Amino acid sequence: MPELPQNQLWRPSRRQILLRAAHGFGALAFAAMQPGLLSAASNGRFSTRKKVAKHVIFLYMDGGISQVDSFDYKPRLEKEAGNPIKMEIPKTQFDDVGAVLPSPWKFQHYGECGMHISDLFPHIGSCADDLALIRSMTSAFPEHTNANYFLHTGSGLQGRPSMGAWWTYGMGSDSEDLPGFVVLNGGLVPPGGLDNFSNGFLPASYQASLFSNGAEPVPNLKPKEKTPEQQRRKLDLLEALDQGLLGQILPEDDAVRSAMQNYETAYRMQSAVPELMDIAGESEAVRKLYGLEAEFEHTRTYGALCLMARRLVQRGVRFIEITCPHIPGNDRWDQHSNLRKGHGENAKAVDQPIAGLLKDLKGLGLLDEVLVVFAGEFGRTPMAQGTNGRDHNPHGYSIWLAGGGAKGGTIIGSTDEYGYYAIEDPWEIHDLHATMLALMGVDHTRLTYRFDSRDMRLTDVKGHVIEAAIA
Amino acid sequence: MLRDRLIRILLNLGSLLALACAAQAQEAMQPPADHEQLPPAPEWDFGRDIRPILAENCFRCHGMDEQKSGLRLDTYAGAFADLGGTFALVPGDLESSELWLRISTEDDFDQMPPAGEPESLEAEEIDKIRQWIEAGAPWGNHWAFEPIRSTAPPVPKDQAWGRNEIDAFILADLESAGLSPNQQAPRAQLLRRLSFDLIGLPPTPEQVKAFLEAEDPDRAYEEAVDRLLASPQFGERWARHWLDLVRFAETKGHEFDFPIPNAWVYRDYVIRAFQNDLPYDRLVQEHIAGDLLEPRRHPETGANEAVLGTGFFFLGEEVHSPVDPRGDELSRTANKIDVLSKTFLGLTVGCARCHDHKFDPITAGDYYALAGVLHSSSYRQVRFETQEQNSHLAEQLEELRAQYQEDFQTWLPSAPEPAVEPDSVFPAQASPESHPPNSLIYDFGAPGPEGILQDGFSFLSLQAGDCIPGSTPQASVPFFSPLDCVAFDPIWHRLKLAAETAKDPGDKSWVASGRMVRTPSFTVPASGRLHYLVRGAGRVLAVVDSHRMLSGPLHKSNLKTWKAEKPGFFWVSQNFEDYVGQRVFLEFSPGDPEEISLALAWIAEGKHAPPLPEVLGGDWTLENLNPVSGLDSYWPKQQAILDQIQESSQTGLALMEGAGFDEYLLLRGDPRSPAETVPRSFLSALRNAEDQTATLGSGRLALAQSLTRESNPLTSRVMVNRLWHHLFGRGLVATVDNFGALGVPPTHPQLLDWLAVRFMQEGWSIKTALRRMVTSSTYRQGHQPSQEARSKDPENLLWHHMPVRRLQGEAIRDAMLSVSGRLDSSMFGLSVPVHLTPSMQGRGRPGKSGPVDGDGRRSIYQEIRRNFLPPFMSVFDMPPPFSSMGKRTVSNVPAQSLAMMNSSFVTEQARLWAQRLLLNPEESTQERLHRMYWQAFGRSPRELEITLALEFLHQNPGEPLDAWADLAHVLFNTKEFLFLP
């Protein structure tokens, strides 16, 4: 089958859909074939929106950031500091319940909206008017791995497609040379492993490509040949031999042809990725903005990832996740002890880069089309674990959205006076997913894939759009 | 007729395309305009469209569990029954059909489903029901639940083409569609196809040459089939297909990716099973209840193979420290049921966890009936290598002991005067003090109808007054039991683990295999404390809601160890405050051999331990008896038996039978909403008079029999379809793991049934079934369809040619090893540790990476760590091991090209191949090229290929080895190497 001209992509035969679903990057432009899916624009609730988000940057706060030390101010913790907590508490992961532990950080009002944010995040604070802060998020799982899978895939078990896989399955990618779903690995692969970024039951083409720092950011990207000419020579020979097989030893078959074309795409990736990773051309001002000049090594690391995310957006990549940098001595955001040191250093690493990203996107006029999501798998307990740590708390915690049509300067929901349980407008992960999809102009109930004799959804049978988070 | 079927199939295949939007999918599903216009397909199918509406909206009150107003809608008899002059359904007559009146009325009082109930019908659902009743309300089972019907193969017009019955079925359909089959594939290609399909490796040049030179091509082909089926490598190839079904992995995933100890033993079991053509019904039975069947001994080692099948239950994900063990258990069980039902029945019973299956006749009750079966058994590492031999010795010992007992009683009156009167120790009638306390939970002296539950045979049931001698006259003294109990026979302290045996994560010092006795399950009482009346040193593991890992912050108190601080019986207490109301059972095993040997009498509950029975205050034997003299003749006899004990054994994952109990039906799958218990049994839709609910034990043996009964319409159909799928690239039922209503109906239902019947008639022999398939003319067709066939049947549903298939990752890797000369074809044993690339990061990452080339072993021997899957395999679609995957996705992505172009493994193998080619310096370049092509592709290079290669070698700047390595690398990348024509 000859390659289709681009302008015919929107009316392919069934075979061609199958074929294109399985191949390539640019070929993933499913959206074009699925007006019913994407343009809820013509019927109903998204019709008033002129623009929808096109990309997601998911800032994954691995380990569970403490809401009462960051975005959810609780004066009661100061009043009852050192006393036993006066409420019935659920079972926790470590079952080592200490006294009420006030936050070591002060809170201030930021922005015109006057959002209360702690001194952990002064730079993010300066973007408060762009944040849709949800103080009443909940998770269904108190263990990292289940909660990570839940946040990433909508299910607490291994084996479901990650958000980014759903995104590229549903919306394709605008990039010809890069995968549609990229995870920028800051150094910490979350508990549950690479399955957090899996395609699950979706075809393998939707799985994340993990980009890491270093000589070979993508596995098998670096040619083993001594010179580029030598590799070219080999690929030319390959092409000639393969052409000679077609119609003779092998049939003229779509899959065989696509496999041949994949070598050219792969060849282009070899140069596209290094070009992407090379930030030498970025201005001094941009470097400063992202914290690439910062003293703290891990700020520089995370800053480079945030900048890379912006460059990926500019190259059409649909869904980008950034994992946290590995700071020796701290176990991610998972401070079962030494809260002050651990949270302090983690925040120092990510605060300036994240604010830099938001400001840069805004300056470039991209913030409207890029949805930035800041979330961990759960929050932490308001009472201490031991004396100076906090245990896992899935019952009420804070996350935020910015850009991509999210309503800036908004606070949604609240927790009780300790900050333990979400009491006003509690939301769950399925709702976050539904909202993220809504911001892309996608009805989460219609993004389905038939597997296991069911039309599977990222939101399972659940999910309500958090209307208040949408501008 | 055929046309209608084709349309149905097309439409159903379409649903698999998984297009996100149904409406769009419908549009895309239209046959291309240049096709002959076909009549419209029926708009609904009872099983697919109507039954689900009834199931979702009516069955709760008018179904299996409840029949309000006497109406039952989930059976034909119920739906059309006379309800005292009215009828729910009158075919073709809307106005007489009460069901229609009730669902279409505006009247609140009459309306069904009633207002206020969770159920409600959409307008389009009501309309579908209207159409259905108007059309005569046809009722029917879904095809897959209908009995298998054997029909004689049709007689096609062309009598020359076919070789066996398969061809008759295929050709008859081709002929009625006006098509003819493809010509036979070239012979060399056929051998290549056969070789990859049966053993997963390319044929050697010698094999191809001999095959081509044979005078009788048909005979040579049959001989090749026989040779390949008999090859040990057949087992390796087909075991891998099976491992996809049982989500095989060697670690538990989750946070720290703890190992699943000795998972490779199961893998080897599967290889041997396929290699030896174990009858499939037996394979199924061994998976469900291999521990309860007559042992199947390995012909050389004598090991019990059968018990290893049950290990597949434990190959799933596992959480190391769940906050909610019950919720965690239900997740694990859901996965087990999912895998079990898909693998053996092609059904998605897992869907019935929260509600009755919407599309298939599977109820939530069916789901929890199976859950009860599974929860009634538990995990163990079984000493499968020595179990049989040693159990016979244990029986001999028992006989010898009976004699000892008699001799001892005779001797006793002449024994030295004891400090305590024997009468007070062994009262003729039990004194009140020796009665168990009121708070008794379990009495080892009076176990339930299942008897003592133990792994192995090392615990003996003793009645008051029984005694067991020590293992040698010097080492120990006899133990008299002063009350009914179980006691560990100290001779079994000698059991050891084979060198390669891995232990469970957690407390590694503890090996319970073959030395463990457990209680039935019970509910942790409100007091939250249990007390065990024991003698000697021991350990107990409390298994709460089947959680048994000790590797996390929680549940560590579930393991308790104690020393024999004093002789005689004493109470050991354990705290269960965190688990009140939860289900638990206790596994006891002995402490150190040097201490007094373990005996167990009672388990009681309460805030405090009950008072120690007075009679048990001391250990009479220890205090009063010196090593027994006068029984000298006993010891040599005992020693003769002990000398035969096989002390060292590898262990494998296995189930252990527990005391049966029924699981609760959980509303919406929620453990906090238990309804009534459900008797343990097989799926109601497949149950017949022979299937009974379990009374004693788990019910697994009955389940195994139900699954493999010849009247079961699914088991044999599902398996022959899997075999077909692996040979032809698509099953007769395309959805190999789902034969339910949402699966795709068979393209050739009669052929499927014919194969299924034959399969059973021929002793469920997989090799016989495969042999018939690969010797058919259908399988031997070429791969280039005619223009006419392409346009009439573009999907090749009628098999007018053999499709070209991309090789699986394992076959690609193994072929490279084979061609490079690196392949180490040794079989079985420990897995080769996974090679870690820099991108394989995360918790549980092994400290050390395995070799890049996996020691040259075949892919099936490469370790599979759930959180560190081998990237080369993943990129070529080896499924992540989360559930049954009978059909791998076949993706075609640039990452595959990158792996083939730039991965160290591939370039290394290319270089090895080049080195091998250059071994003979006398050889000419032309000769060498020929050798390469024969090794890689089983053919001579063609003119164009020689020219291109010579030019490439000529232009190559480096050393000859570099040039040949580059050429070898290119040949690995040709599509001929990656695709099977």
Interface residues (C-beta under 8 A of the other chain):
Chain A: P12 S13 R14 R15 I17 L18 A21 A22 H23 G24 F25 F30 M33 Q34 P35 G36 L37 K91 T92 Q93 F94 D95 D96 P142 E143 H144 T145 N146 G156 L157 Q158 G159 Y169 G170 N185 G187 L188 V189 P190 P191 G192 G193 L194 D195 S198 G200 P203 A204 S205 S209 L210 S212 G214 E216 V218 P219 N220 L221 K222 P223 K224 E225 K226 Q230 Q231 R233 K234 L235 L237 L238 A240 L241 D242 G244 L245 G247 I249 L250 P251 E252 D253 A255 V256 S258 A259 M260 N262 Y263 T265 A266 M269 Q270 R446 L447 T448 Y449 R450 F451 D452 S453 R454
Chain B: G14 S15 L16 L17 A18 L19 A20 C21 A23 Q24 A28 M29 P32 Q189 G253 H254 E255 F256 D257 E317 V319 S321 P322 V323 D324 S331 N335 T348 G350 C351 F359 D360 P553 L554 D578 N738 G740 A741 L742 G743 H783 Q784 P785 P794 V804 R806 T837 P838 S839 M840 Q841 G842 R843 G844 R866 N867 F868 L869 P871 S874 V875 D877 P880 F882 S883 T889 V890 S891 N892 V893 P894 A895 Q896 S897 L898 A899 M901 N902 S903 S904 T907 F937 R942 L944 E945 L948 A949 F952 Q955 N956 P957 G958 D966 L967 H969 V970 L971 N973 T974 K975 E976 L978 F979 P981
